[in-house]
Amino acid sequence: MTPPFAHDSGDATPNEGPAVSGLTATQAHELVAAGRGVLVDTRDGRLFDNAHAAGALSLPLATLEAAQGRAPVGVLPPDRTLILYCA
């Protein structure tokens, strides 16, 4: 469930990486409640500042695109499943 840009192992080729998969809102809630998941809001920072899910981290899609799909170091917890959302 972790996107390839989030926790690149460093030994993967550019087209490889952890699997990306969908999940239901219930599954996302269960992961977060169990401390195994973190919500990542990919909307523009202004929208995030206006309203976002409780406990969510902000990582705008534009930031990911500018970094060729890699998250800045230290922004995302390496020990949790990343649950990206944009609404």
Residue frames as a rotation matrix with the C-alpha (Angstrom) as fourth column:
MET 1
0.555 0.832 0.000 0.00
0.832 -0.555 0.000 0.00
0.000 0.000 -1.000 0.00
THR 2
0.241 -0.537 -0.809 2.98
0.273 -0.762 0.587 2.36
-0.931 -0.362 -0.037 0.14
PRO 3
0.985 0.141 -0.098 3.49
-0.042 -0.353 -0.935 4.49
-0.166 0.925 -0.342 -2.97
PRO 4
0.547 -0.823 0.151 6.82
0.809 0.475 -0.346 4.09
0.213 0.311 0.926 -4.78
PHE 5
0.146 -0.518 0.843 7.86
0.156 -0.829 -0.536 7.72
0.977 0.210 -0.040 -4.20
ALA 6
0.813 0.304 0.497 7.43
-0.373 -0.385 0.844 7.57
0.448 -0.872 -0.199 -0.48
HIS 7
0.528 -0.612 0.588 10.04
-0.550 0.281 0.787 5.12
-0.647 -0.739 -0.188 0.72
ASP 8
0.758 -0.325 -0.566 12.34
-0.468 0.335 -0.818 4.26
0.455 0.884 0.102 -2.12
SER 9
0.917 -0.391 0.074 14.71
0.231 0.675 0.701 1.51
-0.324 -0.626 0.709 -1.07
GLY 10
0.386 -0.809 -0.443 17.50
-0.675 -0.575 0.463 2.97
-0.629 0.121 -0.768 -3.18
ASP 11
-0.650 -0.654 0.386 18.20
-0.233 0.656 0.718 -0.33
-0.723 0.377 -0.579 -4.93
ALA 12
0.193 0.800 0.567 15.08
0.549 0.391 -0.739 -0.30
-0.813 0.454 -0.364 -7.09
THR 13
-0.742 -0.336 0.580 15.17
0.670 -0.343 0.658 0.76
-0.022 0.877 0.480 -10.70
PRO 14
-0.938 0.335 -0.092 13.12
-0.327 -0.940 -0.093 3.85
-0.117 -0.057 0.991 -11.58
ASN 15
-0.290 0.883 -0.369 10.13
-0.664 0.092 0.742 1.71
0.689 0.460 0.560 -12.63
GLU 16
-0.139 0.210 -0.968 10.16
0.489 0.864 0.117 -0.46
0.861 -0.457 -0.223 -9.53
GLY 17
-0.744 -0.117 0.657 9.17
-0.479 -0.592 -0.648 0.19
0.465 -0.798 0.384 -5.97
PRO 18
-0.855 0.491 0.171 6.65
0.109 0.491 -0.865 -0.76
-0.508 -0.720 -0.473 -3.33
ALA 19
-0.596 0.697 0.399 3.20
0.751 0.309 0.583 -1.51
0.283 0.647 -0.708 -4.65
VAL 20
-0.878 0.477 0.039 0.48
-0.473 -0.852 -0.224 1.09
-0.074 -0.215 0.974 -4.88
SER 21
-0.692 0.704 -0.158 -3.03
0.605 0.685 0.405 -0.07
0.394 0.185 -0.900 -4.08
GLY 22
-0.319 0.700 0.639 -6.42
-0.416 -0.709 0.569 1.31
0.852 -0.085 0.517 -3.27
LEU 23
-0.817 0.170 -0.551 -8.23
0.539 0.563 -0.626 0.94
0.204 -0.808 -0.552 0.02
THR 24
0.174 0.966 0.190 -11.57
0.653 -0.258 0.712 1.87
0.737 0.000 -0.676 1.48
ALA 25
0.061 -0.053 0.997 -12.16
-0.488 -0.872 -0.017 4.70
0.871 -0.486 -0.079 3.92
THR 26
0.910 0.317 0.267 -12.75
-0.390 0.434 0.812 2.06
0.142 -0.843 0.518 6.60
GLN 27
0.660 -0.734 -0.160 -9.41
0.711 0.679 -0.181 0.37
0.241 0.006 0.970 5.89
ALA 28
-0.098 -0.683 0.724 -7.64
0.252 -0.720 -0.646 3.75
0.963 0.120 0.243 5.96
HIS 29
0.407 0.335 0.850 -9.27
-0.676 -0.515 0.527 4.61
0.614 -0.789 0.017 9.28
GLU 30
0.998 -0.013 -0.062 -8.25
0.047 0.795 0.604 1.24
0.041 -0.606 0.794 10.75
LEU 31
0.306 -0.950 0.056 -4.61
0.767 0.211 -0.606 1.69
0.564 0.229 0.793 9.66
VAL 32
-0.172 -0.337 0.926 -4.44
-0.154 -0.919 -0.363 5.19
0.973 -0.205 0.106 11.15
ALA 33
0.636 0.508 0.581 -6.22
-0.639 -0.076 0.766 4.16
0.433 -0.858 0.277 14.36
ALA 34
0.938 -0.310 -0.154 -3.78
0.345 0.867 0.360 1.25
0.022 -0.391 0.920 14.80
GLY 35
0.587 -0.745 -0.315 -0.80
-0.361 -0.590 0.722 3.57
-0.724 -0.310 -0.616 14.32
ARG 36
-0.064 -0.603 0.795 0.26
0.533 0.653 0.538 1.75
-0.844 0.459 0.279 11.18
GLY 37
0.007 0.139 0.990 -0.88
0.976 -0.215 0.023 4.38
0.216 0.967 -0.137 8.67
VAL 38
-0.437 -0.116 -0.892 -0.61
0.384 -0.921 -0.068 8.11
-0.813 -0.373 0.447 8.14
LEU 39
0.610 0.699 0.374 -2.81
0.698 -0.248 -0.672 10.36
-0.377 0.671 -0.639 6.02
VAL 40
-0.585 -0.783 -0.212 -0.98
0.491 -0.550 0.676 12.46
-0.646 0.291 0.705 3.44
ASP 41
0.564 0.788 -0.246 -2.91
0.356 -0.501 -0.789 15.34
-0.745 0.357 -0.564 1.88
THR 42
-0.339 -0.740 0.581 -1.62
0.830 0.055 0.555 15.97
-0.443 0.670 0.595 -1.66
ARG 43
0.627 0.622 0.470 -3.60
0.762 -0.615 -0.203 19.15
0.163 0.485 -0.859 -2.27
ASP 44
-0.006 -0.553 0.833 -2.14
0.263 -0.805 -0.532 22.64
0.965 0.215 0.150 -2.53
GLY 45
-0.730 -0.425 -0.536 -0.95
0.601 -0.026 -0.799 24.03
0.325 -0.905 0.274 0.80
ARG 46
-0.823 0.483 0.298 -3.67
-0.524 -0.849 -0.072 26.71
0.219 -0.215 0.952 0.83
LEU 47
0.135 0.904 -0.406 -6.38
-0.528 0.412 0.743 24.06
0.839 0.114 0.533 0.65
PHE 48
-0.125 -0.272 -0.954 -4.65
0.591 0.752 -0.292 22.02
0.797 -0.600 0.067 3.35
ASP 49
-0.954 -0.297 -0.040 -4.46
0.220 -0.603 -0.767 25.10
0.203 -0.740 0.641 5.59
ASN 50
-0.474 0.856 0.206 -8.17
-0.733 -0.513 0.446 25.74
0.488 0.061 0.871 5.05
ALA 51
0.469 0.621 0.628 -9.25
-0.834 0.545 0.084 22.22
-0.290 -0.564 0.773 6.09
HIS 52
-0.267 -0.532 -0.803 -7.76
-0.671 0.701 -0.242 18.74
0.692 0.474 -0.544 6.27
ALA 53
0.590 0.440 -0.677 -8.27
0.075 0.805 0.588 15.38
0.804 -0.398 0.442 7.94
ALA 54
0.821 -0.242 0.517 -7.16
-0.568 -0.273 0.776 15.27
-0.046 -0.931 -0.362 11.56
GLY 55
0.456 -0.744 0.488 -3.51
-0.101 0.501 0.859 14.26
-0.884 -0.441 0.154 11.87
ALA 56
0.820 -0.106 0.562 -2.84
0.562 0.332 -0.757 14.48
-0.106 0.937 0.332 8.13
LEU 57
-0.165 -0.914 -0.370 0.51
0.420 -0.405 0.812 15.60
-0.892 -0.022 0.451 6.77
SER 58
0.796 0.389 -0.463 0.73
-0.196 -0.559 -0.806 18.04
-0.572 0.732 -0.369 3.86
LEU 59
-0.428 -0.871 0.240 2.73
0.141 0.198 0.970 17.00
-0.893 0.449 0.038 0.80
PRO 60
0.359 0.658 -0.662 1.37
-0.514 -0.453 -0.728 18.80
-0.779 0.602 0.176 -2.29
LEU 61
0.688 -0.009 0.726 1.40
0.499 0.732 -0.464 16.89
-0.527 0.681 0.508 -5.55
ALA 62
0.921 -0.362 0.142 3.33
-0.135 -0.641 -0.756 19.78
0.365 0.677 -0.639 -7.14
THR 63
0.355 -0.814 0.460 6.16
-0.887 -0.139 0.439 19.13
-0.294 -0.564 -0.772 -4.65
LEU 64
0.266 -0.196 0.944 6.24
0.003 0.979 0.202 15.45
-0.964 -0.051 0.261 -5.58
GLU 65
0.873 0.100 0.477 6.19
0.464 0.131 -0.876 16.23
-0.150 0.986 0.068 -9.29
ALA 66
0.791 -0.605 0.087 9.01
-0.550 -0.766 -0.332 18.77
0.267 0.215 -0.939 -8.95
ALA 67
-0.010 -0.797 0.604 11.10
-0.882 0.292 0.371 16.14
-0.472 -0.529 -0.705 -7.14
GLN 68
-0.356 -0.074 -0.932 10.34
-0.775 0.580 0.250 13.53
0.522 0.811 -0.264 -9.82
GLY 69
0.414 0.723 -0.553 8.10
-0.268 0.678 0.685 11.54
0.870 -0.135 0.474 -7.48
ARG 70
-0.266 -0.565 -0.781 10.34
0.660 0.484 -0.575 11.53
0.703 -0.668 0.244 -4.42
ALA 71
0.830 0.557 -0.034 9.24
0.367 -0.498 0.786 12.89
0.421 -0.665 -0.617 -1.08
PRO 72
0.222 -0.761 0.610 11.63
-0.548 -0.615 -0.567 15.25
0.807 -0.208 -0.553 0.72
VAL 73
-0.378 -0.480 -0.792 13.72
0.370 0.706 -0.604 13.49
0.849 -0.521 -0.089 3.38
GLY 74
-0.949 -0.077 -0.306 12.17
0.314 -0.149 -0.938 13.55
0.026 -0.986 0.165 6.84
VAL 75
-0.652 0.755 0.069 8.69
-0.724 -0.647 0.241 14.60
0.226 0.107 0.968 5.71
LEU 76
0.397 0.825 -0.402 7.04
-0.681 0.559 0.474 11.17
0.615 0.085 0.784 5.80
PRO 77
0.216 -0.296 0.931 7.36
-0.840 0.429 0.331 8.57
-0.497 -0.854 -0.156 8.55
PRO 78
-0.413 -0.492 -0.767 9.29
-0.854 0.501 0.138 5.57
0.316 0.712 -0.627 7.21
ASP 79
-0.993 -0.046 0.111 7.51
-0.093 0.879 -0.468 3.07
-0.076 -0.475 -0.877 9.44
ARG 80
-0.270 0.962 0.042 3.91
-0.064 0.026 -0.998 3.66
-0.961 -0.272 0.054 8.35
THR 81
-0.337 0.322 0.885 1.74
0.919 0.316 0.235 2.95
-0.204 0.892 -0.403 5.36
LEU 82
-0.889 0.000 -0.457 1.13
-0.061 -0.991 0.117 6.18
-0.453 0.132 0.881 3.48
ILE 83
-0.129 0.925 0.357 -2.49
0.904 0.258 -0.342 6.94
-0.408 0.278 -0.870 2.67
LEU 84
-0.952 -0.283 -0.119 -2.59
0.198 -0.862 0.466 9.67
-0.234 0.420 0.877 0.06
TYR 85
0.045 0.985 0.165 -5.74
0.937 0.016 -0.350 11.67
-0.348 0.171 -0.922 -0.54
CYS 86
-0.889 -0.355 0.288 -6.72
0.447 -0.808 0.384 14.82
0.096 0.470 0.877 -2.40
ALA 87
-0.246 0.870 0.428 -10.26
0.103 -0.415 0.904 15.59
0.964 0.266 0.012 -1.33
